[in-house]
C-alpha cells in the first residue's frame, strides 16, 4: 500500500483530471468545450472503436510516466512531441492498438498486422504527417534491441520518406513495460493527417 499524504489534493486533482479527459473526448468529437451533466461514458460511445481509442490514450499517458523508460530520446517523457501532429486548421487522427501473439517479431508484426489493420480502419499512413507509436511488452523483451527493431519497422512504413523530407513531418516511438504481456507486444498508434472533408 502507498500512503496518500495529501488526500484533499489527491481528490481535487483526480476530479480535475477526469474533467480534462471529458473535455479532451468532447474536443476530439467536435462537442462542447464544457461537458454538461451527461455521464462520462457518453463522451466516447460515439467512437467507432472506443476501447482502442482509450487503449491508445492510456499508452500515450503510460509512455510519458512509465518508470522503466529507456531514456528521453524517444516518445518517453516527451509528450510535447505529439503537439507536432496538431494542425491549427484541423487534422484527422487515425488510431489503433493491437496485441501480438507470443514471441512475435516487432518488424513482422508491424508490417503484416498493424499497418494492414490501420489501413482497414481507413488510416492511410502515406497521408500521415505525424506518426507516434507506443510499444509495450513484458520485462523479458524490454531490451535495447526493441528500439532497433522499431526504427527499422518505421523506416519501412508507407509515407516514411515523405515525413522525413517534410519540415512538418515527424515520427517517434516509445516503450513501456507491462509484465502481464509476457513476451507479447502491444503496439498502439496515433497517426495525424490533414483534416478530411
VEXDREN-2710 file (C-alpha; in Angstrom, 1 decimal):
% VEXDREN-2710
k/r/px/py/pz
1/UNK/0.0/0.0/0.0
2/UNK/1.2/3.5/-0.8
3/UNK/0.2/6.2/1.8
4/UNK/-1.6/9.2/0.4
5/UNK/-0.2/12.1/2.4
6/UNK/-2.3/14.8/0.8
7/UNK/-5.8/13.3/0.4
8/UNK/-7.6/16.6/-0.3
9/UNK/-5.2/17.5/-3.1
10/UNK/-5.4/13.9/-4.4
11/UNK/-9.2/14.1/-4.6
12/UNK/-9.2/17.6/-6.2
13/UNK/-6.7/16.6/-8.9
14/UNK/-8.4/13.3/-9.7
15/UNK/-11.7/15.2/-10.3
16/UNK/-9.8/17.8/-12.4
17/UNK/-8.1/15.1/-14.4
18/UNK/-11.5/13.4/-15.1
19/UNK/-12.9/16.7/-16.2
20/UNK/-10.0/17.4/-18.5
21/UNK/-10.3/14.0/-20.1
22/UNK/-14.0/14.6/-20.6
23/UNK/-13.1/17.9/-22.4
24/UNK/-10.5/16.0/-24.4
25/UNK/-13.0/13.5/-25.7
26/UNK/-15.5/16.2/-26.5
27/UNK/-12.9/18.2/-28.4
28/UNK/-12.0/15.1/-30.4
29/UNK/-15.6/14.7/-31.5
30/UNK/-16.3/18.4/-32.0
31/UNK/-18.6/18.7/-29.0
32/UNK/-18.9/21.4/-26.4
33/UNK/-15.7/22.5/-24.6
34/UNK/-17.7/22.4/-21.4
35/UNK/-19.2/19.0/-20.8
36/UNK/-22.8/19.0/-19.5
37/UNK/-24.2/16.7/-16.9
38/UNK/-24.1/13.7/-19.2
39/UNK/-22.2/10.6/-17.8
40/UNK/-18.6/10.4/-18.8
41/UNK/-19.0/7.2/-20.8
42/UNK/-21.2/9.1/-23.3
43/UNK/-18.1/11.1/-24.3
44/UNK/-16.6/8.0/-26.0
45/UNK/-19.6/5.9/-27.0
46/UNK/-19.9/7.5/-30.5
47/UNK/-16.4/6.5/-31.5
48/UNK/-16.0/3.6/-33.9
49/UNK/-13.6/1.7/-31.7
50/UNK/-13.8/3.3/-28.2
51/UNK/-11.8/0.6/-26.5
52/UNK/-8.9/1.0/-28.9
53/UNK/-9.1/4.8/-28.6
54/UNK/-8.9/4.5/-24.8
55/UNK/-6.0/2.0/-25.0
56/UNK/-4.1/4.3/-27.3
57/UNK/-4.7/7.2/-24.9
58/UNK/-3.6/5.1/-21.9
59/UNK/-0.5/4.1/-23.7
60/UNK/0.3/7.8/-24.6
61/UNK/0.0/8.6/-20.9
62/UNK/1.9/5.5/-19.9
63/UNK/4.8/6.1/-22.2
64/UNK/5.3/9.5/-20.6
65/UNK/5.2/8.3/-17.0
66/UNK/6.5/4.7/-17.2
67/UNK/9.3/4.3/-14.6
68/UNK/11.2/1.9/-16.9
69/UNK/11.8/4.5/-19.7
70/UNK/14.9/3.6/-21.7
71/UNK/15.7/7.3/-21.9
72/UNK/14.2/10.5/-23.2
73/UNK/15.4/10.2/-26.8
74/UNK/12.1/8.5/-27.6
75/UNK/8.4/9.4/-27.1
76/UNK/9.1/8.5/-23.4
77/UNK/8.7/11.7/-21.3
78/UNK/8.3/13.8/-24.4
79/UNK/4.5/14.3/-24.7
80/UNK/5.1/17.7/-26.3
81/UNK/6.2/15.8/-29.4
82/UNK/2.6/14.9/-30.0
83/UNK/1.8/18.6/-30.5
84/UNK/3.8/18.4/-33.7
85/UNK/0.9/16.4/-35.2
86/UNK/-1.7/19.0/-34.3
87/UNK/-2.5/21.4/-37.1
88/UNK/-4.4/24.6/-36.2
89/UNK/-6.5/24.4/-39.3
90/UNK/-7.6/20.9/-38.2
91/UNK/-6.4/17.3/-38.6
92/UNK/-7.6/13.7/-38.7
93/UNK/-6.5/11.2/-36.1
94/UNK/-6.0/7.6/-37.1
95/UNK/-5.5/5.2/-34.2
96/UNK/-5.2/1.5/-33.5
97/UNK/-3.9/-0.8/-30.8
98/UNK/-3.1/-4.5/-31.4
99/UNK/-1.5/-7.2/-29.3
100/UNK/0.7/-9.8/-31.0
101/UNK/0.9/-13.5/-30.4
102/UNK/3.6/-15.0/-28.1
103/UNK/7.2/-14.2/-29.3
104/UNK/6.2/-12.3/-32.4
105/UNK/8.9/-10.2/-34.0
106/UNK/8.1/-6.5/-33.9
107/UNK/9.1/-5.8/-37.6
108/UNK/6.9/-8.6/-39.0
109/UNK/4.0/-7.9/-36.6
110/UNK/4.1/-4.2/-37.6
111/UNK/4.2/-4.9/-41.3
112/UNK/1.7/-7.8/-41.5
113/UNK/-0.7/-6.9/-38.8
114/UNK/-0.5/-3.3/-37.6
115/UNK/-0.1/-1.4/-40.9
116/UNK/-2.7/-3.7/-42.6
117/UNK/-5.2/-3.2/-39.7
118/UNK/-4.7/0.6/-39.7
119/UNK/-5.4/0.6/-43.5
120/UNK/-8.6/-1.4/-43.0
121/UNK/-9.7/1.2/-40.4
122/UNK/-9.3/4.0/-43.0
123/UNK/-5.9/5.2/-41.8
124/UNK/-3.7/5.8/-44.9
125/UNK/-0.2/6.1/-43.5
126/UNK/1.1/7.6/-46.7
127/UNK/-1.0/10.7/-45.9
128/UNK/0.1/11.0/-42.2
129/UNK/2.4/13.9/-41.4
130/UNK/3.0/12.6/-37.9
131/UNK/3.2/9.1/-36.6
132/UNK/3.5/8.1/-32.9
133/UNK/4.0/4.5/-31.9
134/UNK/4.0/3.1/-28.3
135/UNK/5.4/-0.4/-27.9
136/UNK/4.6/-2.3/-24.7
137/UNK/6.0/-5.7/-23.7
138/UNK/7.0/-7.7/-20.7
139/UNK/10.4/-7.5/-19.0
140/UNK/12.0/-10.4/-20.9
141/UNK/11.7/-8.5/-24.2
142/UNK/12.2/-5.0/-22.8
143/UNK/15.7/-4.5/-24.3
144/UNK/17.5/-2.0/-26.4
145/UNK/17.1/-4.3/-29.4
146/UNK/13.5/-3.4/-29.4
147/UNK/14.4/0.2/-30.3
148/UNK/16.5/-1.0/-33.3
149/UNK/13.5/-3.1/-34.5
150/UNK/11.1/-0.2/-34.1
151/UNK/13.4/2.1/-36.1
152/UNK/13.7/-0.5/-38.9
153/UNK/9.9/-1.0/-38.9
154/UNK/9.2/2.7/-39.2
155/UNK/11.7/3.1/-42.0
156/UNK/9.7/0.6/-44.0
157/UNK/6.4/2.2/-43.2
158/UNK/4.4/3.8/-46.0
159/UNK/5.0/7.6/-46.1
160/UNK/8.2/7.4/-44.1
161/UNK/10.4/9.1/-46.7
162/UNK/7.8/11.9/-47.1
163/UNK/7.6/12.5/-43.4
164/UNK/11.4/12.6/-43.2
165/UNK/11.6/15.1/-46.1
166/UNK/8.9/17.4/-44.7
167/UNK/9.8/20.1/-42.2
168/UNK/6.4/19.5/-40.5
169/UNK/6.8/15.7/-40.6
170/UNK/7.6/13.6/-37.6
171/UNK/7.8/10.0/-36.4
172/UNK/8.5/8.9/-32.9
173/UNK/8.2/5.8/-30.9
174/UNK/8.4/4.9/-27.2
175/UNK/8.4/1.9/-24.9
176/UNK/6.6/0.7/-21.9
177/UNK/6.9/-2.4/-19.7
178/UNK/3.9/-4.4/-18.7
179/UNK/4.6/-7.8/-17.1
180/UNK/1.1/-9.0/-17.9
181/UNK/2.1/-9.1/-21.6
182/UNK/4.9/-11.6/-21.1
183/UNK/6.6/-12.0/-24.4
184/UNK/3.8/-10.5/-26.4
185/UNK/3.8/-6.9/-27.8
186/UNK/1.1/-4.3/-27.7
187/UNK/1.5/-1.7/-30.4
188/UNK/-0.6/1.5/-30.1
189/UNK/-0.5/4.1/-32.9
190/UNK/-1.7/7.7/-33.3
191/UNK/-1.4/8.9/-36.9
192/UNK/-2.1/12.6/-37.7
193/UNK/-3.2/13.5/-41.2
194/UNK/-4.7/16.6/-42.9
195/UNK/-8.3/17.2/-42.0
196/UNK/-10.8/15.2/-44.1
197/UNK/-13.7/17.0/-45.7
END
